[in-house]
Amino acid sequence: MRSLYHLRGWLLLLAILLLFSSAEAKKRKTIKVLQFNIWQEGTVIPNGYEAIADEIARTDADFVALSEVRNYKGTRFCDRIVESLRKRGKTYYSFYSYDSGILSRYPIVDSATVFPENDDHGSIYKVVADMGSHKVAFYTAHLDYRNCALYLPRGYCGTTWKKLPKKVDNLDTVLFDNAASQRVAAIRLFIEDAQKEIAKGHLVMLGGDFNEPSHLDWIKANRNLYDHNGLVVPWHVTKLLEKSGYKDAYRQRYPNPVTHPGFTFPADNPLVDIKKLAWSPEADDRDRIDFIFYHPYKGLKLKDAVIVGPQGSICRNKRIVETSNDRFIKPMNVWPTDHKAVMATFFLAQ
C-alpha cells in the first residue's frame, strides 16, 4: 500500500512539472535567424534560385538576412522570393533592396537604408517588425569585399586576389589594409542607428556576410593553423560590435574556434568548377565571415547555432570534408552558393 501511495505521489509531481513546463513554454517565443549569402541570387548554379527558396522554407526561419541580391533583368528579388515562399506554404514580408535583403515572418512596420550600396562597397538595411508584445529591429549587412585583408597572411592580395611575392606576417600591414575598406564605416552607421532602436526598447539583431573574419577566430591557439601565418588579429568589425555590447551567436554557443571553427567560406559545391571556388588556390583560406549578432535584451536567450550547408570546404585547391566538431544541417539537394549559411535559434519571453 505504501508503494502505491509513493507511486501516486510521483505521478502527481510529474503531472505538476509537466503542467509547469507547458505553461513556461507558452510564455516564450522561438525566434530563428538565418544569414544566407545566395551567390548572385542562385544564378551560378543550375536551379539555384529554386534551391534558395527550398532551403529558406525548410529552415522555417523567422528572419533571413540575404547577401548578393542583384534584381537581375529589372526584377525585384524581394517580390519573387516572397511569392516563391508563398507557394511553399510560407508567409514572409520584405521590401525592395539591392545587394543585401531581408525576409521577415512578421509584419514590417518600418524599413530603412542604413548604408546604401555604392560601387559595390557593401550595404546595410533595416526593418522593424511587429511581433505583438515585442518589436524587432533586424538588420542585414553585406560588407565591402575589397581590401579583404584575410588574404594577406595567406600570400594573396585582398583586392585583386593575385599571388603576392610572400605572405604578410606584419600585423600593422594587415590592419592598415583592412581599415582601407568601407566595412568599418558601414558598421559604425549600423551601431549608431541601432542605438536609437535600443533606446526605444526594441530587440536588435544583425545578420551579414562581413567579408572579414572575427577577432574571436584569429587567436593565439590557432595562429599557426589555416594559414594565419602566426598572426593574432583584432579584426575591426567584430571588435567594434563587441565594444558596443553585441554578441556573436555562433561564438556564444561555441566559444572554442579550434574545436568549432565554423567556417562559412569557401564552401565546396560539387556543381561548380573548383576554379570558381578557390580564390587563393595555394592557400588554406577557410574562414568564418558570415555572422549573426544580437544585443542583450530582457527575456532573450540563445538556444542554438548551427551551420546550414555542405560539410565540404575548399582548401589548397582541393575539395575536403570538415572533421571539426561543428554541426551541419546539410543541403536538401542542390546547394545554391559558395558560402555556408548560419542559423541561430533564440527563446524570447512573451
C-alpha positions in Angstrom: 0.0 0.0 0.0 2.9 2.4 0.9 4.5 1.8 -2.6 1.1 2.6 -4.2 1.0 5.9 -2.3 4.6 6.7 -3.4 3.7 5.9 -7.0 0.7 8.2 -6.8 2.9 10.9 -5.3 5.5 10.7 -8.1 2.8 10.7 -10.7 1.2 13.8 -9.2 4.7 15.5 -9.0 5.3 14.6 -12.7 2.0 16.0 -13.7 2.7 19.3 -11.9 6.1 19.5 -13.5 4.7 18.9 -17.0 2.0 21.5 -16.4 4.6 24.0 -15.3 6.9 23.3 -18.3 3.9 23.6 -20.6 2.9 27.0 -19.1 6.5 28.2 -19.3 6.8 27.1 -22.9 3.7 29.1 -23.7 5.3 32.2 -22.2 8.2 32.2 -24.6 8.5 32.5 -28.3 11.1 30.8 -30.5 13.0 33.1 -33.0 15.1 31.6 -35.8 17.5 33.8 -37.6 19.3 32.8 -40.9 22.2 34.5 -42.6 22.4 33.4 -46.2 24.7 34.5 -49.0 22.8 33.5 -52.1 25.6 34.0 -54.6 24.2 36.3 -57.2 20.6 35.1 -56.5 21.5 31.5 -57.2 22.2 32.2 -60.9 25.7 30.5 -60.8 24.1 27.1 -60.0 21.6 25.2 -62.2 18.2 25.5 -60.4 19.9 27.7 -57.8 17.1 30.1 -57.3 14.6 27.3 -56.5 17.2 25.8 -54.1 17.4 29.2 -52.3 13.6 29.1 -51.7 13.7 25.4 -50.7 16.4 26.0 -48.1 14.7 29.0 -46.6 11.4 27.2 -46.4 12.7 24.2 -44.7 14.7 26.2 -42.1 11.4 28.0 -41.2 13.5 31.0 -40.2 11.6 34.0 -38.8 14.2 36.5 -40.1 16.5 36.0 -43.0 19.5 38.2 -43.9 20.4 37.8 -47.6 23.6 38.8 -49.3 24.2 39.3 -53.0 20.7 40.5 -54.0 21.0 41.8 -57.6 17.5 42.3 -59.0 18.6 40.9 -62.4 16.9 42.0 -65.6 14.9 44.6 -63.8 13.2 42.2 -61.5 12.5 42.7 -57.8 14.1 39.8 -56.0 12.2 40.5 -52.8 8.9 40.1 -54.6 10.0 37.0 -56.4 11.3 35.2 -53.3 8.2 36.1 -51.2 6.0 34.7 -53.9 8.1 31.5 -54.2 8.0 31.0 -50.5 4.2 31.6 -50.5 3.9 28.7 -53.0 5.8 26.6 -50.4 3.3 27.5 -47.7 5.4 30.2 -46.0 4.3 33.8 -45.5 7.1 36.4 -45.5 7.3 40.1 -45.7 10.1 42.1 -47.5 10.8 45.4 -49.2 12.9 46.5 -52.2 16.6 46.5 -51.6 19.8 45.9 -53.6 23.0 44.0 -52.6 21.6 42.7 -49.3 18.0 41.9 -48.4 15.6 40.9 -45.6 12.8 38.5 -45.1 10.5 38.6 -42.1 7.8 36.3 -40.9 6.3 39.2 -39.0 4.7 42.3 -40.5 7.1 45.1 -41.2 6.2 48.5 -39.7 9.3 50.4 -40.8 12.3 49.9 -43.1 15.3 52.0 -43.9 18.6 52.0 -45.8 21.4 52.4 -43.2 24.4 52.1 -45.5 23.5 52.5 -49.2 25.2 50.4 -51.8 27.7 52.5 -53.9 30.1 51.0 -56.4 29.8 47.5 -54.8 31.2 48.6 -51.5 28.5 46.9 -49.5 25.2 47.8 -47.9 23.1 47.6 -44.7 19.3 47.7 -44.5 16.9 47.6 -41.6 13.3 46.5 -40.9 11.3 47.0 -37.7 9.0 44.0 -37.4 6.0 43.7 -35.1 5.9 40.5 -33.1 3.0 41.7 -30.9 4.5 42.1 -27.5 7.9 42.9 -28.9 9.3 44.8 -31.8 12.5 43.6 -33.6 14.9 45.9 -35.4 16.5 43.4 -37.8 19.5 44.4 -39.9 21.1 42.8 -42.9 24.7 43.6 -44.0 26.8 42.6 -47.0 30.0 44.5 -46.3 32.7 45.7 -48.7 34.5 42.8 -50.4 37.6 44.8 -51.3 40.7 45.2 -49.1 39.8 41.8 -47.9 42.8 41.6 -45.6 42.3 38.0 -44.5 44.1 37.0 -47.8 47.3 38.9 -47.0 48.7 36.3 -44.4 47.8 33.7 -47.0 50.0 35.2 -49.7 47.3 36.9 -51.8 46.1 40.4 -52.4 42.6 41.0 -50.9 41.5 43.3 -53.8 43.0 41.6 -56.9 43.4 38.1 -55.5 46.8 37.9 -57.3 49.5 36.0 -55.6 52.0 38.1 -53.6 55.8 37.7 -53.6 55.5 36.5 -50.0 52.9 36.0 -47.2 52.3 39.1 -45.0 53.3 38.4 -41.4 53.2 42.0 -40.2 50.0 42.8 -38.1 50.1 46.6 -38.8 50.1 45.9 -42.6 47.1 43.6 -42.3 45.2 46.1 -40.2 46.1 49.1 -42.4 44.8 47.3 -45.5 41.7 46.1 -43.6 40.9 49.7 -42.5 41.1 50.9 -46.1 37.8 49.1 -46.9 34.4 50.6 -46.2 33.4 47.9 -43.7 34.2 50.0 -40.6 32.3 53.0 -41.9 29.3 50.8 -42.6 29.3 49.1 -39.2 29.7 52.4 -37.4 26.5 53.6 -39.1 24.8 50.3 -38.0 25.8 50.8 -34.4 24.6 54.5 -34.5 21.2 53.6 -36.0 20.7 50.5 -33.8 21.4 52.5 -30.6 18.2 54.5 -31.4 16.2 51.3 -31.7 17.6 50.0 -28.4 16.6 53.3 -26.8 13.0 52.6 -28.0 13.1 49.2 -26.2 13.4 47.2 -29.4 15.3 43.9 -29.8 18.2 44.4 -32.2 19.7 41.6 -34.4 22.1 41.7 -37.3 22.9 39.1 -39.9 25.6 39.6 -42.5 28.4 38.5 -44.8 31.1 40.7 -43.4 33.9 39.7 -45.8 36.1 40.0 -42.7 36.8 37.4 -40.0 36.3 37.7 -36.3 38.9 38.6 -33.7 37.5 35.6 -31.7 38.7 33.3 -34.5 42.2 34.6 -35.0 43.6 33.9 -31.6 46.9 32.6 -30.1 45.6 29.0 -30.0 45.2 28.8 -33.8 47.8 31.3 -35.0 49.6 28.5 -36.9 46.5 27.0 -38.4 44.5 27.8 -41.5 47.5 29.9 -42.9 47.1 32.6 -40.2 50.9 32.8 -40.6 51.4 33.3 -36.9 49.1 36.3 -36.6 46.6 37.1 -33.8 44.4 39.7 -35.4 41.9 42.1 -33.7 39.6 42.4 -36.8 37.9 45.8 -36.8 34.2 45.0 -37.4 33.8 42.3 -34.7 35.8 44.3 -32.2 33.6 47.3 -32.8 30.5 45.2 -32.3 31.8 43.6 -29.2 32.8 47.0 -27.7 29.2 48.2 -28.3 27.8 45.2 -26.4 26.8 42.9 -29.3 27.1 39.1 -29.0 28.3 36.8 -31.8 25.7 34.0 -31.7 27.9 31.2 -33.1 30.8 32.1 -30.7 28.4 32.4 -27.8 27.3 28.8 -28.5 30.7 27.5 -29.4 33.5 29.7 -27.8 36.4 27.5 -29.0 37.4 28.3 -32.6 39.8 25.3 -32.6 37.1 22.7 -32.0 34.4 24.7 -33.7 35.9 26.9 -36.4 32.5 27.4 -38.0 33.9 28.1 -41.5 31.4 29.6 -43.9 33.7 30.3 -46.8 34.8 28.9 -49.2 32.2 26.1 -49.3 32.5 23.2 -51.6 29.8 23.0 -54.3 30.0 19.9 -56.5 28.1 21.6 -59.3 30.8 24.3 -59.7 34.3 24.0 -61.2 36.8 24.3 -58.4 38.4 27.3 -60.2 35.4 29.4 -59.3 35.5 28.3 -55.7 39.2 28.7 -54.9 40.1 32.4 -54.6 43.7 31.7 -53.3 44.3 28.3 -54.7 47.7 27.6 -53.0 46.4 28.6 -49.5 44.1 27.5 -46.8 41.7 30.5 -46.7 38.9 28.9 -44.8 37.2 31.4 -42.5 34.0 32.4 -40.8 32.8 35.5 -42.5 29.0 35.1 -42.2 27.6 36.1 -38.8 24.6 36.6 -36.6 24.9 39.2 -33.9 22.4 40.3 -31.3 22.2 42.9 -28.5 21.3 41.6 -25.0 17.6 42.0 -24.4 15.5 41.2 -21.4 14.0 37.7 -21.8 16.1 36.8 -24.8 18.2 33.6 -24.6 20.3 31.9 -27.2 19.3 28.3 -27.6 21.4 27.0 -30.5 23.5 27.9 -33.5 24.3 25.7 -36.5 25.9 25.8 -39.9 23.5 25.3 -42.8 25.1 23.9 -45.9 27.6 21.3 -47.1 30.2 19.8 -44.7 32.7 20.2 -47.6 35.1 23.1 -48.0 37.8 24.2 -50.4 41.3 24.1 -49.1 44.5 24.5 -51.2 42.6 23.9 -54.4 41.1 20.7 -53.2 37.6 19.6 -52.1 37.7 18.5 -48.5 35.3 17.3 -45.8 35.5 19.2 -42.5 36.3 17.0 -39.5 35.7 19.6 -36.8 33.0 19.4 -34.1 30.8 21.9 -36.0 27.2 20.8 -36.6 25.7 21.0 -40.1 22.2 21.0 -41.5 23.2 19.5 -44.8 21.6 20.6 -48.1 18.3 19.1 -49.2 19.6 18.5 -52.7 21.1 21.4 -54.7 23.2 23.9 -52.7 22.9 27.3 -54.4 26.0 29.1 -53.2 29.7 29.1 -52.5 29.1 30.1 -48.8 27.6 28.1 -46.0 24.7 29.8 -44.2 24.4 30.1 -40.4 21.3 29.9 -38.3 20.7 30.9 -34.7 17.7 30.0 -32.6 16.6 32.1 -29.6 14.0 31.9 -26.9 12.1 35.2 -26.1 9.9 35.6 -23.1 6.4 36.8 -24.0 
